[in-house]
């Protein structure tokens, strides 16, 4: 079964296979006729499990994970409900990105903690985003669920396990990271309990089962969607090795050694099945034949997703073997053999929706959100902004006003500002700034598109937040916002903000970065922009900490398309013909002034000052100035 194993997770690869090979795949599978409805589970081969209760009912003692040394290097709020953590992993030696989808009542109940649901990716896991948010509706689906969703990012071909050796530039120790290093951070900083479930597809389905078995009591629920649930059966180590080589060039022996080595047995869900008796289990697979989300080929029952067909047949066979083992052990599981469907994301999205009631029961949260409605000004804003989706919570008080949470954002309301939606990355930046209780105050506009069409913005009582896909979302406030607005907002010379406003180190002032430069503000010098090649020269000379100090003007145009900024300690001049150079206040500057600056007979500077015997010199386009024994002379 080496037909591009696991490739179907990211793309529906078309493999030009001979007809007889396709028919051989079909004859090898125990398939159900395609005429059966897709959503109808064809077989439940293990003992049934109650949809809303984990089994057995005995409580597990809390796991004492202690201090693992893992620390958070960076936190990025991608939206008001989606957060990216960069966790320094002691075991892997690099920062690992983990994204969180925050629970429905995160804001409504700020003192409450929530269960965690780990969502594991497939073999071709990407380094920038987990497949569950990249390929499915998981972010919107979980918006009204009262769990914190944990999305590890990366781990291509890792099987989320601790590898025996480094390979392909990776030191994979995923089991340690997920079960030892990450949980204290989630529990201490992100209001997460020790009640957990895990859902995985393909590679992640295999991992969900063996992680639950190897770490008894850690997960109360485990779901395998199209997982390979026996990894040591005849030919399976070789199939896994081929798939890992195909997905990133990884060596399976670096993971678990040779096929006869004990690590293979120690990670085989089939051999670990007896350790799953206290876990609520959900297992699903398709048949490999053409389903509702596939493109039919010219062969009846065969889709154009040939790789996905072959792999789903393999998943079906191993899932049946695993379910039979569970049944013999008397371990209950919900097992769904779908009558059609290939190894691809639309089917895993479907299964996520199907498994939720069982998962909710296992982690002890209601499967359905409480009833809510809208009224007054917030109802009007929700009606005018239908993109914000359904309400998640009732309206509740905040900072002298009210707020209500929705699927795709929040609506804040106060009599003097009206009801205004804030959402997406702007919502995340607003949360970081402190929301309505922070320096920005309440929003005064809704989410608006910028005139150039590149981004979005909200205005607030005391500032604004601007966002584009290229620059991210950043607040602009105070004197910097006022000057930026005077210069034309994002349509002015600086463009969009690319960073937050920060204090200048060691000096009384603030600075904020923009696409084309920066805006500085200090009590003694006012607020001014430095941009382009003048900004680059300013950086070379140490910014405000160097001898130039703070800017005293923004750019001022001069002849020949040139520009200059005045600073506390001098000036930087630029023109297309001369470049950017600094002229320090003092005798050389005064001498240059005496001959008319850049408009005079020696033109623009073409160097900084430099040492000569007995003094210093600075070169200009048509001459130079020397300073010797305190006397400046123009040559």
Protein Blocks (a to p, Z undefined) as FASTA:
>chain_A
ZZhghklmmoccdddddfklmmmmmmmpccddfkbcfklcfbdfbdcddfkbccdfbdcd
dddebjnhiacfbdcdfbfkbccdddddfknopacdddddddfklmmmmmbccddddddd
dfklcfkbcfklmmmcklmmmmmpccdcdddeejihklopacfbdcehiacdfklmmmmm
mmmmmmmmnopafbdcdddehjlmmmmmmmmmmmghkambdcdehiafbfkbghklmmmm
mmmmmnooaafklmnopfkbmklmmmgmklmmmmmmmpccdddddehiacfkbccdfbeh
iafklmlmmmmmmmmmmmmmmmmmmmmnopacdddddfbdcddfklmmmmmmmmmmmmmm
mnopafbdcddddehjllmmmmmmmmnopafbdcddeehiacdddfkbccdddfklopad
dehjllmmmmmnopjmlmnlpafbdcdddfklmaccdddfkbccdddfklopaddehjll
mmmmmnopjmlmnlpafbdcdddehiacdddddfklccdddfklopaddehjllmmmmmn
opjmlmnlpafbdcdddehhiacdddfkbccdddfklopadddedjklmmmmmnopjmlm
nlpafbdcdddehiacdddfkbccddeehiacdZZ
